[in-house]
């Protein structure tokens, strides 16, 4: 039986794990919280404390594929710090590293492609560039996936509208790319099946769109009040929010489509939010 190690069992780690189960992979995953490790164990996952270097080394040795999800710090990727020494001496494996489209910085609304040099503006974006370089230096089939805003059930504008916490910020000409969580997992699995050392893929849907446009559509479609518009230069906006809106780009997914045969099941926010709503209603 083939085996997958997920370093960082979060939002996308869980979606990827669901696909791995369907294909018969044995699963191991890291989780810092003891309660979460107990839940994973009950689901048939070999749960590992990320501080347990010996257990991680064994899991990495046994794994045919490794997915790395945590955000880096100033020293780079925490997964690399723990696993790199062991991986340099192991047989060739597929390693997927989840990065961010933030490495492209601001493109003034223009398109971002994988062969363009990173020009990050944010601290997180600069850290991601370092982490990408760390992983791509290993002698394995390392693929880097640059991700936009991810959404799905439990993590969408619909939940924020329902909770009354949604904020509709408008900046003229601003667009963002986004991606449904299961579409991301599907692309990862296709890469695992078609490994290419040094690969870099932008993963996103087909329609970059303003965040406030998405919010208005969701509110009107599903019967919520449309939050009042907040202009981007409102002095009440936090510095963090202003930094978030400092980057304006359209992200191309053409390479992932061409090389992996991948097509997003939810090509725009409309299809994705329709699916979120369908699942939410079915659970009530």
C-alpha positions in Angstrom: 0.0 0.0 0.0 1.3 3.5 -0.9 1.7 6.0 1.9 1.3 9.7 2.2 2.7 12.0 5.0 0.9 15.3 5.5 3.0 17.7 7.5 0.4 20.1 8.8 -3.1 18.6 8.8 -5.2 21.8 8.2 -7.8 23.0 5.7 -6.1 21.7 2.6 -4.4 18.8 4.3 -7.8 17.4 5.2 -9.1 17.9 1.7 -6.1 16.2 0.2 -6.4 13.3 2.8 -9.9 12.7 1.7 -8.7 12.1 -1.9 -5.9 9.9 -0.7 -8.3 7.7 1.3 -10.4 7.2 -1.8 -7.4 6.0 -3.7 -6.3 3.6 -1.0 -3.3 5.5 0.4 -2.2 4.9 4.0 -2.0 8.2 5.8 0.2 9.8 8.4 -0.1 13.4 9.5 1.3 15.9 12.0 -0.8 17.8 14.5 0.5 19.9 17.4 -2.6 19.4 19.5 -3.0 16.1 21.4 -6.8 16.2 21.0 -6.5 16.6 17.3 -4.0 13.7 17.1 -6.6 11.6 18.9 -9.2 12.5 16.4 -6.9 11.7 13.5 -6.0 8.3 15.1 -9.7 7.5 15.3 -9.9 8.2 11.6 -7.2 5.7 10.8 -4.4 8.3 10.4 -1.0 7.7 12.0 -0.9 11.0 14.0 2.5 12.5 14.8 3.6 15.3 17.1 5.7 17.6 14.8 8.2 17.9 17.6 8.8 14.1 17.6 11.8 14.0 15.2 12.2 10.2 15.4 8.6 9.5 14.5 8.7 12.0 11.7 11.9 10.5 10.3 10.2 7.0 10.2 7.1 8.4 8.6 9.1 10.3 6.0 11.1 7.1 5.2 7.9 5.1 4.8 6.0 7.7 2.8 5.8 7.6 -1.0 4.6 11.2 -1.1 4.8 14.1 1.3 2.7 17.3 1.5 4.0 20.3 3.3 1.4 22.9 4.3 2.6 25.2 7.3 3.5 28.8 6.8 7.2 29.6 7.1 8.9 31.9 9.6 12.0 34.0 9.3 14.1 30.8 9.2 12.1 29.3 6.4 9.8 26.3 6.4 9.4 24.4 9.7 8.8 21.2 7.9 12.1 21.6 6.0 13.9 22.3 9.3 12.7 19.0 10.7 12.7 16.7 7.6 15.5 17.9 5.3 18.4 16.0 6.8 16.4 12.7 6.6 15.1 13.4 3.1 18.6 14.0 1.6 19.4 10.3 2.0 16.1 8.8 1.2 14.9 7.4 -2.2 13.2 9.9 -4.6 9.7 10.9 -3.5 7.0 13.3 -4.5 7.0 16.4 -2.3 4.3 19.0 -2.6 5.0 22.4 -1.0 2.1 24.8 -0.6 3.2 28.3 -1.2 1.2 31.5 -2.0 0.6 33.8 -4.9 1.8 36.5 -2.6 5.3 35.8 -3.9 4.3 37.8 -7.0 3.6 40.9 -5.0 1.7 43.6 -6.8 1.1 43.3 -10.6 -1.2 46.4 -10.9 -4.0 44.1 -12.0 -1.9 42.3 -14.5 -1.4 38.6 -14.9 1.0 36.5 -12.8 2.7 33.5 -14.4 5.0 30.9 -12.9 8.0 31.8 -15.0 8.0 35.4 -13.7 10.5 36.3 -11.0 8.9 36.6 -7.5 8.7 40.2 -6.3 7.0 39.8 -2.9 5.9 42.9 -1.0 4.8 41.2 2.3 6.9 39.6 5.0 4.9 36.4 4.4 5.6 36.5 0.6 9.4 36.9 1.2 9.4 34.0 3.6 7.6 31.9 1.1 10.3 32.6 -1.5 12.9 31.3 0.9 10.9 28.2 1.8 10.3 27.4 -1.9 14.0 27.6 -2.5 14.7 25.3 0.4 12.4 22.5 -0.8 13.4 22.8 -4.5 17.0 22.2 -3.5 16.3 18.6 -2.4 16.9 15.7 -4.8 13.2 14.7 -5.0 10.2 15.3 -7.3 9.4 18.6 -5.6 6.4 20.6 -6.8 5.6 24.0 -5.5 1.9 25.1 -5.6 1.3 28.9 -5.4 -2.2 29.3 -3.9 -4.6 32.3 -3.7 -7.3 32.7 -1.1 -8.8 29.3 -0.3 -12.4 28.7 0.5 -14.9 26.0 1.1 -17.4 24.8 3.7 -16.6 26.5 7.0 -14.4 29.0 5.4 -16.3 31.2 3.0 -18.0 34.6 2.8 -21.4 32.9 3.4 -20.4 32.0 7.0 -19.2 35.5 7.6 -22.5 36.9 6.2 -24.4 34.6 8.4 -22.4 35.5 11.5 -22.7 39.2 10.8 -18.9 39.7 10.6 -18.5 40.3 6.9 -16.9 43.6 5.9 -17.4 44.9 2.3 -14.3 46.9 1.4 -14.2 48.5 -2.0 -11.0 49.5 -3.8 -11.6 50.5 -7.5 -10.0 48.1 -9.9 -9.0 45.6 -7.2 -9.3 41.9 -8.0 -8.3 38.7 -6.2 -8.0 35.1 -7.3 -9.4 32.3 -5.2 -9.8 28.5 -5.2 -12.2 25.9 -3.7 -10.5 23.5 -1.3 -11.4 20.3 -3.2 -10.2 21.8 -6.5 -6.8 22.4 -4.8 -6.7 18.8 -3.5 -7.5 17.5 -7.0 -4.6 19.4 -8.5 -2.2 18.0 -5.8 -3.3 14.5 -6.6 -2.8 15.0 -10.3 0.7 16.2 -9.6 1.4 13.2 -7.4 0.3 11.0 -10.3 2.5 13.0 -12.8 5.5 14.1 -10.8 8.0 16.6 -12.3 11.0 17.7 -10.3 11.1 21.5 -10.1 7.5 22.1 -11.1 5.8 25.3 -10.0 2.0 25.6 -10.5 -0.4 28.5 -9.9 -3.6 27.0 -8.6 -6.7 29.2 -8.8 -10.1 29.3 -10.4 -10.8 30.9 -13.8 -12.3 34.3 -12.8 -10.3 36.8 -10.7 -12.9 39.1 -9.1 -13.3 41.9 -6.6 -13.9 40.7 -3.0 -16.8 43.0 -2.6 -18.4 41.8 -5.8 -18.3 38.2 -4.4 -19.8 39.4 -1.1 -22.7 41.2 -2.8 -23.5 38.3 -5.0 -23.5 35.9 -2.0 -25.7 38.2 0.1 -28.3 38.8 -2.6 -28.3 35.1 -3.7 -28.8 33.6 -0.3 -30.9 36.3 1.4 -28.4 38.1 3.7 -28.2 41.9 4.2 -25.5 43.4 2.0 -23.0 45.0 4.4 -22.4 48.7 4.0 -19.5 49.7 1.7 -16.2 50.6 3.4 -13.9 52.7 1.2 -10.3 51.5 1.0 -8.9 54.8 2.4 -11.1 54.7 5.5 -8.7 55.5 8.4 -10.5 52.9 10.5 -9.1 50.1 8.4 -6.2 48.2 10.0 -2.7 48.3 8.6 -2.9 44.6 8.0 -6.1 45.0 5.9 -4.5 47.8 3.9 -1.4 45.6 3.3 -3.8 42.8 2.0 -5.3 45.2 -0.5 -1.9 46.5 -1.6 -1.5 43.6 -4.0 -3.6 43.5 -7.1 -3.1 40.7 -9.7 -4.7 38.1 -11.9 -3.2 34.7 -11.5 -3.0 32.4 -14.5 -3.8 28.7 -14.0 -2.8 27.8 -17.6 0.2 25.7 -16.7 -1.6 23.4 -14.3 -4.3 22.9 -16.9 -1.8 22.1 -19.6 0.6 19.8 -17.6 -1.8 18.1 -15.2 -5.0 17.9 -17.2 -6.6 19.8 -14.3 -9.8 21.8 -14.6 -11.4 23.4 -11.5 -14.8 21.8 -10.7 -15.8 25.3 -9.4 -14.4 27.6 -12.1 -15.8 30.8 -10.5 -16.9 31.9 -7.1 -20.5 31.4 -8.1 -20.3 27.7 -8.6 -18.1 27.4 -5.5 -20.4 29.3 -3.2 -23.4 27.4 -4.6 -21.8 24.2 -3.5 -21.0 25.7 -0.1 -24.6 26.7 0.4 -25.9 23.3 -0.8 -23.8 21.5 1.8 -24.7 23.9 4.6 -28.4 23.4 3.9 -28.0 19.6 3.7 -26.4 19.7 7.2 -29.1 21.7 8.9 
